[in-house]
């Protein structure tokens, strides 16, 4: 594979820092950033609008099949469009985060979105982050990273993020939701959250973003040197 068309897969649980790290890595390398979690959030947002109980699996599958989810980048900012509407902010609400975890556990929904993700990244030159990129979407990715952090650390990050946005949710509630999502994501039968055997494990609990980014960029350089 051409070194300029490396596929970088970044997986890990909610709150591990995947989005922040992946965006910056893509920016520095001039790669396309693909947030697969945003695609599930978009479907979750639409499903919540149709049925807040999210208990009609066939309806959710139909939504996934019939929806147009687009990832765009304008003025350096990643945007998520759903059926022609910018939902970049709406999909970040905590109820949508939980909805995304629920809809992503439906095998047919995953199949629909995985096909779309594979098309987006087929030519390489991408940083794709999610929960099954290195195991399911691109098992032959040139570099696989698994970002992790303790549940307490990840809950604290989400708590601070929500507080900055003016959302009112207690730390204990956030910790419980993080734990619930971890359990759901890791125990689902279709493409569970798991570390690929050849993924580089990075615990971000005690590391700053810049430190994590530098570590990954060194790994990228090492892969490129091997390819030369």
VOKE-802736 format. One line per 5 residues: number of its first residue (from 1); for each residue x, z, y of C-alpha. Coordinates in Angstrom, 1 decimal. Each point is the difference from the previous one (the first is absolute). Last residue first. Layout:
<nodes>
NUM = X Z Y ~ ...
</nodes>
This chain:
<nodes>
228 = 9.5 1.8 2.7 ~ -2.8 1.7 -2.0 ~ 2.0 3.2 -0.6 ~ 0.8 0.3 3.7 ~ -3.7 -0.4 0.8
223 = -0.9 2.8 -2.3 ~ 2.6 2.3 1.5 ~ -1.2 -0.9 3.5 ~ -3.6 0.9 -0.9 ~ 1.2 3.3 -1.5
218 = 1.8 0.8 3.3 ~ -3.2 -0.9 1.9 ~ -1.9 2.5 -2.2 ~ 2.3 2.9 0.8 ~ 0.0 -0.9 3.7
213 = -3.8 0.0 0.0 ~ -0.1 3.4 -1.7 ~ 2.4 1.5 2.5 ~ -1.9 -1.4 2.9 ~ -3.3 1.4 -1.3
208 = 1.4 3.5 -0.3 ~ 0.7 1.6 -3.3 ~ -1.0 3.3 -1.5 ~ -3.2 -1.0 -1.8 ~ 1.0 -3.7 -0.1
203 = 0.8 0.0 -3.7 ~ 1.5 -3.5 -0.9 ~ -0.3 -1.4 -3.5 ~ 1.6 -3.5 -0.5 ~ -2.3 -2.0 -2.2
198 = 1.2 -1.4 -3.4 ~ -2.3 2.0 -2.2 ~ -3.0 -0.7 2.4 ~ -1.4 3.3 1.4 ~ -3.6 0.6 -0.6
193 = -3.3 -0.3 1.8 ~ -2.4 -1.3 -2.6 ~ -0.5 -3.7 -0.5 ~ -3.4 0.1 -1.7 ~ -0.8 3.2 -1.9
188 = -0.1 2.3 3.0 ~ 1.9 3.2 -0.5 ~ 2.7 -0.4 2.6 ~ -2.2 -1.2 2.8 ~ -2.8 2.5 -0.7
183 = 2.3 3.0 -0.3 ~ 2.0 -0.9 3.1 ~ -3.2 -0.5 1.9 ~ -1.3 3.4 -0.9 ~ 3.3 1.6 0.9
178 = 0.0 -1.7 3.4 ~ -3.6 1.0 0.5 ~ 0.7 3.7 -0.8 ~ 3.0 0.0 2.3 ~ -2.1 -1.6 2.8
173 = -2.7 2.7 -0.5 ~ 2.6 2.7 0.2 ~ 1.6 -1.5 3.1 ~ -3.4 0.0 1.7 ~ -1.8 -3.2 1.1
168 = -1.1 -0.8 3.6 ~ 1.2 -3.4 1.0 ~ 1.4 -0.3 3.5 ~ 2.4 -2.9 -0.8 ~ 3.0 2.3 0.4
163 = -1.8 2.5 -2.3 ~ -0.4 -2.6 -2.6 ~ 3.7 -0.8 0.0 ~ 0.9 3.6 -0.1 ~ -2.2 0.7 -3.0
158 = 1.3 -3.2 -1.7 ~ 3.6 1.2 0.4 ~ -0.9 3.5 -1.1 ~ -1.8 -1.3 -3.1 ~ 3.1 -2.1 -0.9
153 = 2.3 3.0 0.3 ~ -2.2 2.3 -2.0 ~ -0.5 -2.6 -2.7 ~ 3.8 -0.4 -0.3 ~ 1.5 -3.3 0.9
148 = 0.3 -3.4 -1.6 ~ 1.2 -3.6 0.7 ~ 0.5 -2.2 -3.0 ~ 2.2 -3.0 0.9 ~ 0.2 -3.3 -1.8
143 = 2.5 -2.8 0.9 ~ 0.0 -3.6 -1.2 ~ -3.6 0.2 -1.1 ~ -0.5 -1.0 -3.6 ~ -3.0 2.3 -0.6
138 = -1.7 -1.5 3.1 ~ -3.7 1.0 0.0 ~ 0.0 2.3 -3.0 ~ 2.8 2.4 -0.3 ~ 2.1 -0.5 3.1
133 = -3.1 -0.5 2.2 ~ -2.2 2.6 -1.6 ~ -0.5 2.7 2.7 ~ 0.4 -1.9 3.2 ~ 2.6 -1.6 2.1
128 = 1.2 -3.6 0.3 ~ 3.1 -0.9 1.9 ~ 0.1 -3.8 0.0 ~ 2.6 -2.8 0.1 ~ -1.4 -1.3 -3.3
123 = -1.9 -3.3 -0.4 ~ -2.7 1.6 -2.3 ~ -0.7 2.9 2.4 ~ -3.4 -1.0 1.3 ~ -1.1 -1.6 -3.2
118 = 0.9 3.1 -2.0 ~ -1.9 2.1 2.4 ~ -3.2 -2.1 -0.3 ~ 0.2 0.1 -3.8 ~ 0.5 3.8 0.2
113 = -3.1 0.2 2.2 ~ -2.4 -1.5 -2.4 ~ 1.6 1.7 -3.0 ~ -0.2 3.3 1.7 ~ -3.7 -0.4 0.7
108 = -0.5 -0.9 -3.6 ~ 1.8 3.1 -1.2 ~ -2.0 2.5 2.1 ~ 2.4 2.8 0.9 ~ 0.8 -1.7 3.3
103 = -3.6 0.6 1.1 ~ 0.4 3.8 -0.3 ~ 3.4 0.2 1.7 ~ -1.1 -2.2 2.8 ~ -3.1 2.2 0.5
98 = 2.3 3.0 0.4 ~ 2.0 -1.7 2.7 ~ -3.3 -1.3 1.6 ~ -1.2 3.6 0.3 ~ 3.4 0.8 1.7
93 = -0.4 -2.6 2.8 ~ 2.8 -2.5 -0.1 ~ -2.2 -3.0 -0.9 ~ -1.7 0.1 3.4 ~ 3.2 -0.5 1.9
88 = 1.1 -3.3 -1.5 ~ -3.5 -1.2 -0.5 ~ 0.3 -3.3 2.0 ~ -3.0 -2.1 -0.9 ~ 0.1 -3.5 -1.6
83 = -1.4 1.1 -3.3 ~ 2.4 2.9 -0.1 ~ 3.1 -0.2 2.1 ~ 3.0 2.3 -0.3 ~ 2.6 0.0 2.7
78 = 3.8 0.6 -0.1 ~ 1.4 0.3 3.5 ~ 3.1 -2.0 1.1 ~ -1.9 -1.8 2.8 ~ -2.4 -1.3 -2.7
73 = 0.4 0.5 -3.7 ~ -2.9 -0.8 -2.3 ~ -1.2 1.2 -3.4 ~ -3.3 -1.6 -1.0 ~ -2.8 1.2 -2.1
68 = -2.8 -2.4 -0.7 ~ -2.8 1.6 -1.9 ~ -2.2 -1.5 -2.8 ~ 2.0 1.1 -3.1 ~ 0.7 3.5 1.3
63 = -3.6 0.5 1.1 ~ -1.3 -1.3 -3.4 ~ 2.3 2.5 -1.7 ~ -1.4 2.8 2.2 ~ -3.6 -1.0 -0.8
58 = 0.8 0.0 -3.7 ~ 1.5 3.5 0.2 ~ -3.0 1.6 1.7 ~ 0.9 3.6 0.6 ~ 1.8 -0.3 3.3
53 = -2.2 2.8 1.4 ~ 0.3 -1.5 3.5 ~ -1.7 -3.2 -1.1 ~ 0.3 -3.2 2.0 ~ 2.1 1.4 2.9
48 = 2.1 1.9 -2.5 ~ 0.6 -3.2 -1.9 ~ 1.2 -1.7 3.1 ~ 2.5 2.7 0.8 ~ 1.1 0.2 -3.6
43 = 0.7 -3.7 -0.1 ~ 2.1 0.3 3.2 ~ 1.7 3.1 -1.4 ~ 0.9 -2.0 -3.2 ~ 1.6 -2.7 2.2
38 = 1.8 2.6 2.2 ~ 1.6 1.4 -3.2 ~ 1.6 -3.3 -0.6 ~ 1.9 0.3 3.3 ~ 2.0 -3.3 0.1
33 = 3.0 -0.2 2.4 ~ 1.5 -3.5 0.3 ~ 3.8 0.1 0.3 ~ 2.2 -0.2 3.1 ~ 2.4 2.5 -1.7
28 = -0.3 2.6 2.8 ~ -3.7 -0.4 0.4 ~ -0.7 0.0 -3.7 ~ 2.0 3.2 -0.5 ~ -1.8 1.5 3.0
23 = -3.5 -0.8 -1.4 ~ 0.9 1.2 -3.5 ~ 1.3 3.4 1.3 ~ -3.0 0.8 2.1 ~ -2.4 -1.3 -2.7
18 = 1.6 1.8 -2.9 ~ 0.5 3.4 1.6 ~ -0.9 2.2 -3.0 ~ -3.4 0.8 1.4 ~ -2.0 -1.6 -2.8
13 = 1.9 -0.5 -3.2 ~ 2.8 -2.5 -0.7 ~ 1.0 -3.6 -0.2 ~ 2.3 -2.3 2.0 ~ 0.6 -3.4 -1.4
8 = 2.6 -2.2 1.7 ~ -0.2 -3.7 -0.9 ~ 3.2 -1.8 1.1 ~ -0.3 -3.4 1.5 ~ 3.1 -0.1 2.2
3 = 2.1 0.9 -3.1 ~ -1.2 -3.1 -1.7 ~ -1.3 0.8 -3.5
</nodes>
